[in-house]
Amino acid sequence: VQLQASGGGLVQAGGSLRLSCAASRTSDRFNVMGWYRQAPGKQRELVATISEGGNINYAGSVKGRFTISRDNAKNTVYLQMNSLRPEDTAVYHCYALRWGRSNGMWGQGTQVTVSS
């Protein structure tokens, strides 16, 4: 199974983007799905995660601006990003952890660039 992310791009500060990430196989079940990001010269950091039951965790820097959601039937996770800032510029990677596994899997990443 693979994760396919889409929706990145270039946007001005204050703008919005919506990221999507779909698992290639809908028969799998994922305990946790989410998004991480990595800016140039920085470590990968958590953006937001959501459990199959709907429990959500946000990084403090995005709380109130980003909204994570998922469609369990489609094994797809979304990230609605509003009020984007230049510091949100990064490669955004989707993440998914299958039930019963200790290691998650990563998507290929999608570039988000916010201009000032």
N, C-alpha and C positions, 0 to 999 in steps of 0.2 A: 504494500500500500504506500502511496505517496501523497504528499500535501502540495497542493497547487495554489499559490497566492496570486492575487491580482488587485489592481486598483490604485497602485502608487502613481506618483506623478509630481509635477511642479505646480505649486500654488503660491499665491501671495499671502503674506501674513494676514490673519483674520479669516482666511478662507477655510474650506472644508474638503475633506476627502473621505471616501469609504473604501476600506480594504475588505477583501473576501479571501477565504482560504477553505478549500474543499478537499476532503480526503478522496482518493481515487476509488475507494471501495466503500459502499454504503453499508455493507454487512458487518463491518467492525463497529465496536462501541468504544467510545472514548470517555474516560473519567474526566479528564481536564483538557480543555483547549484554550489557546490564548495567543498572545502576541508579545514578542520581545523586540527590542531595537538595538542597533549598534551604530553609533556615530563614529566618524573617522577619529582614530587615536584614542577611542574610549572602549571600555568593556561593554559587552552585551548586557542589557538591563531589562527588567520586567516592565511591560507596559500594562497589561491586564490579562487576567485569566478568568475563565468561567467553567464551573463544574457541570456535569450532566444534569444535576438537579437545580442549577441556576445560581449557585453561590458564586459571587463575583469579588475579585480583588483587583484594585487599581493602584498603580504607582501614584504617590502623592502629587507628582508634577502634572499628571493628566486628569486627575479627579475633577469632575465638573465640566470637563471639556470633551472627553472621549467617552464613548459608550460601546461596550462589548456586548454581543449577543450571539446566539447560536441556534441553528436548526438541527436538532438531533436526528431527524429523519434523513436529512441530507448530509449529515456529518460535515457541516459547514459552519465556520465561525466568522463573524463580521466585526469590524472595528470602525465605528463612525467617529471621525475626528473633526471637531469643530474648533473655531477660534485658534487655528494653528499659529504657531510661533516659529521663528527661525531656529530656535533650539530644539524643535521637534524633528529637524532634518536628520535623517538616519536611514539605514536599511532596516526594514521591518520584516521580522521573521515570524511565521506562524509556528505554533508548537502544539503537539497533541500527545497525550499519554493514554495508552489503552489500558483498560481494566486488567489488573493482574500483572502488569509490567512495572518494573522499577525505573526504566529509562524511557524517556519520551522520544519523539521523532520531530524533525524540523523540515519546514518548507524551504524553498530556494531563496526566499527574500525578495522584497519589492522596495524600490527606492522611493522615498518621500523627501522632497526638497521644498522648503518653505523660504521664499525670498522676502526680504524686508522692504 
